[in-house]
Amino acid sequence: MAEVLVYVDHVDGAVRKPTLELLTLARRVGEPVAVALGAGAENTAAALAEHGAVKVLTHDASEYADYLVVPKVDALQAAVEAVSPAAVLVPSSAEGKEIAARLALRIGSGIITDAVDLEAGDEGPVATQSVFAASFTTKSRVSKGTPVITVKPNSAAVEAAPAAGSVEALSVTFSAQATGTKVTGRTPRESTGRPELTEAAIVVSGGRGVNGAENFSIIEALADSLGAAVGASRAAVDAGWYPHTNQVGQTGKSVSPQLYIANGISGAIQHRAGMQTSKTIVAVNKDPEAPIFDLVDYGVVGDLFEVVPQLTEAIKVRKG
Ligand SMILES: Cc1cc2nc3c(=O)[nH]c(=O)nc-3n(C[C@H](O)[C@H](O)[C@H](O)COP(=O)(O)OP(=O)(O)OC[C@H]3O[C@@H](n4cnc5c(N)ncnc54)[C@H](O)[C@@H]3O)c2cc1C
């Protein structure tokens, strides 16, 4: 069976969920071979094997931390040359897309970004994308070279599928461009303890209806009762009620969680563009004519200041 390379996103050996989702999709197309780079790369092996990696190619060098993406592109190219895979899968983060695009250019291959599903096809993997503010679904395949495909977080379920996961050292020679952009400093973001917005299985968002920064504590309380990330509409962000990093939509982040709860959000096309592919959508809005209700699986017509705290309490009671 053909091998499929999966680029591993990890923090000091802790594999992030979107990579485990990629392993689920990779198994549909071939045998997953993971590529883990940087500090702690070898520590990723157990989790990757548990989720189907037959092999884990590892390489550590200070270049991965000290310079921006090019060393990683060099390594992934070395892996492509070593394995001759049927496809290369990369998580659709900003960094992942840059790595994938540079790799595709280097190896003369076509690329598909932001896939939301992947299946085997007679002439290579077929990727599903959700386009034009999620109003169309397209299916496409790369027709030139080794398909390079980036996949959005939450596009597939994480499934255990134990495999050998044998660790092999990857031989990497860095290119002249590898040290072109040096990292000069790092400031850790203050942790909220909540999951990363684009990776969260549940997102609870607030819009203009929340009516003030201080009221976002209601949204946060609901999010915390569900272990969810907090999102916001641009109206809420522009008003200074919530950080820009939490904006969902065309000019914010794209999320595709299992559950999206929109509170006091009208459902403008630009907001929908960032959340329309969520599996289950719930909205709380006091206006029964709000366009968000065209989109929802469950809608509550009501005042969020009454509905949301009750919902939070009910969830807490259910959870015991
Ligand atoms: C180029 C461009 C890019 C944009 N990018 C984005 C983007 O990335 N993300 C984004 O979100 N927007 C984006 N916008 C803005 C977008 O067009 C909308 O203006 C914005 O999404 C509206 O935010 P909202 O739904 O919170 O506010 P509103 O449209 O004002 O809706 C507020 C809703 O809250 C409801 N409400 C009020 N009070 C309560 C209450 N007490 N209880 C329950 N419901 C209540 C109201 O009925 C209303 O439906 C963009 C616009 C442009 C032009």
The ligand as a Tripos MOL2 file, in Angstrom:
@<TRIPOS>MOLECULE
LIG
   53    58     1     0     0
SMALL
NO_CHARGES

@<TRIPOS>ATOM
      1 C1        -15.0630   43.0690    4.4040 C.3       1 LIG1
      2 C2        -15.8190   42.6870    5.6440 C.ar      1 LIG1
      3 C3        -15.3180   41.6590    6.4380 C.ar      1 LIG1
      4 C4        -15.9930   41.2890    7.5990 C.ar      1 LIG1
      5 N1        -15.4880   40.2400    8.3590 N.ar      1 LIG1
      6 C5        -16.1940   39.8160    9.4170 C.ar      1 LIG1
      7 C6        -15.7480   38.7050   10.2040 C.ar      1 LIG1
      8 O1        -14.6770   38.1390    9.9670 O.2       1 LIG1
      9 N2        -16.5300   38.3050   11.2250 N.ar      1 LIG1
     10 C7        -17.7040   38.8990   11.5530 C.ar      1 LIG1
     11 O2        -18.3620   38.4660   12.5010 O.2       1 LIG1
     12 N3        -18.1410   39.9610   10.8390 N.ar      1 LIG1
     13 C8        -17.4110   40.4350    9.8020 C.ar      1 LIG1
     14 N4        -17.8610   41.5350    9.1270 N.ar      1 LIG1
     15 C9        -18.9920   42.3050    9.6780 C.3       1 LIG1
     16 C10       -20.3510   41.7290    9.3590 C.3       1 LIG1
     17 O3        -20.8110   42.2470    8.1270 O.3       1 LIG1
     18 C11       -21.3550   42.1090   10.4460 C.3       1 LIG1
     19 O4        -21.3850   43.5030   10.5730 O.3       1 LIG1
     20 C12       -21.0360   41.5090   11.8190 C.3       1 LIG1
     21 O5        -20.8330   40.1220   11.6970 O.3       1 LIG1
     22 C13       -22.2090   41.7580   12.7480 C.3       1 LIG1
     23 O6        -21.8980   41.2780   14.0280 O.3       1 LIG1
     24 P1        -23.0820   40.8530   15.0060 P.3       1 LIG1
     25 O7        -23.8590   39.7660   14.3910 O.co2     1 LIG1
     26 O8        -22.4590   40.6140   16.3260 O.co2     1 LIG1
     27 O9        -23.9140   42.2060   15.1310 O.3       1 LIG1
     28 P2        -25.3520   42.5860   14.5670 P.3       1 LIG1
     29 O10       -25.4630   42.3380   13.1060 O.co2     1 LIG1
     30 O11       -25.6290   43.9590   15.0440 O.co2     1 LIG1
     31 O12       -26.3200   41.5590   15.2800 O.3       1 LIG1
     32 C14       -26.5450   41.5490   16.6570 C.3       1 LIG1
     33 C15       -27.6320   40.5220   16.9130 C.3       1 LIG1
     34 O13       -27.8110   40.3900   18.3070 O.3       1 LIG1
     35 C16       -29.1870   40.2160   18.5530 C.3       1 LIG1
     36 N5        -29.4150   40.6460   19.9270 N.ar      1 LIG1
     37 C17       -29.3200   41.8980   20.4510 C.ar      1 LIG1
     38 N6        -29.5400   41.8640   21.7660 N.ar      1 LIG1
     39 C18       -29.7880   40.5790   22.1040 C.ar      1 LIG1
     40 C19       -30.0950   39.9070   23.3060 C.ar      1 LIG1
     41 N7        -30.1720   40.5790   24.4820 N.pl3     1 LIG1
     42 N8        -30.3250   38.5900   23.2810 N.ar      1 LIG1
     43 C20       -30.2440   37.8880   22.1120 C.ar      1 LIG1
     44 N9        -29.9660   38.4680   20.9360 N.ar      1 LIG1
     45 C21       -29.7250   39.7910   20.9310 C.ar      1 LIG1
     46 C22       -29.8850   41.0830   17.5160 C.3       1 LIG1
     47 O14       -31.2100   40.6190   17.3020 O.3       1 LIG1
     48 C23       -28.9790   40.9030   16.3130 C.3       1 LIG1
     49 O15       -29.4320   39.8480   15.4820 O.3       1 LIG1
     50 C24       -17.1920   41.9380    7.9630 C.ar      1 LIG1
     51 C25       -17.6910   42.9560    7.1530 C.ar      1 LIG1
     52 C26       -17.0120   43.3240    6.0180 C.ar      1 LIG1
     53 C27       -17.5740   44.4340    5.1670 C.3       1 LIG1
@<TRIPOS>BOND
     1     1     2 1
     2     2     3 ar
     3     2    52 ar
     4     3     4 ar
     5     4     5 ar
     6     4    50 ar
     7     5     6 ar
     8     6     7 ar
     9     6    13 1
    10     7     8 2
    11     7     9 ar
    12     9    10 ar
    13    10    11 2
    14    10    12 ar
    15    12    13 ar
    16    13    14 ar
    17    14    15 1
    18    14    50 ar
    19    15    16 1
    20    16    17 1
    21    16    18 1
    22    18    19 1
    23    18    20 1
    24    20    21 1
    25    20    22 1
    26    22    23 1
    27    23    24 1
    28    24    25 2
    29    24    26 1
    30    24    27 1
    31    27    28 1
    32    28    29 2
    33    28    30 1
    34    28    31 1
    35    31    32 1
    36    32    33 1
    37    33    34 1
    38    33    48 1
    39    34    35 1
    40    35    36 1
    41    35    46 1
    42    36    37 ar
    43    36    45 ar
    44    37    38 ar
    45    38    39 ar
    46    39    40 ar
    47    39    45 ar
    48    40    41 1
    49    40    42 ar
    50    42    43 ar
    51    43    44 ar
    52    44    45 ar
    53    46    47 1
    54    46    48 1
    55    48    49 1
    56    50    51 ar
    57    51    52 ar
    58    52    53 1
@<TRIPOS>SUBSTRUCTURE
     1 LIG1         1 GROUP 0 **** ****
